[in-house]
Amino acid sequence: MTSGLFSGLLGNVVAHPNGTVYGFGAGIIYRFNGTTGITDNEMGNSGITVFPNPSDGYFKVTSAILPISRIEVYNSSGSSVAFRLAPGVVDLTGAPKGIYLVKMYAGTDSYTRKIVVQ
C-alpha cells in the first residue's frame, strides 16, 4: 500500500478477516475489494454529481443541495493534477487516460468520486 494507486493518500490500512481491506487518508475511508476494486465513500443525499463518466477529459461537478467550495483532482499516484474553487467544468484533456479521484469540499465535509478519462 505504500506504492501505487494511493501512495501518499492513505495513512492507515486495516485488513478484515473476510478479505476486505480498508484504508484511511485525507479524511476519507476507502474499501478495497479484491486486488483491483475500489468502493467510493457514499455521497448520500448530497446532491453532488460528476458527469459524464467516463469522460474525454472534460467533466462537470454540480450540486443541487450543498455549496461546493473547492474541487481537487488526484492521479493514480496521489498527485494533485487539477484544482478549482467552485463547481463547474474541470479540464483534464492534457492528462493521461486513466482513473482519477475527484475530491469535492462542501462546508466541513468532503466527498470523493472516481472519474475515468478515456
Secondary structure as UniProt FT lines:
FT   TURN            5..9
FT   STRAND          12..15
FT   TURN            17..18
FT   STRAND          21..25
FT   TURN            26..27
FT   STRAND          28..33
FT   TURN            34..36
FT   STRAND          37..39
FT   TURN            44..45
FT   STRAND          48..51
FT   STRAND          58..63
FT   STRAND          70..74
FT   TURN            76..77
FT   STRAND          80..84
FT   STRAND          88..91
FT   TURN            93..94
FT   STRAND          98..106
FT   TURN            107..108
FT   STRAND          109..117
//
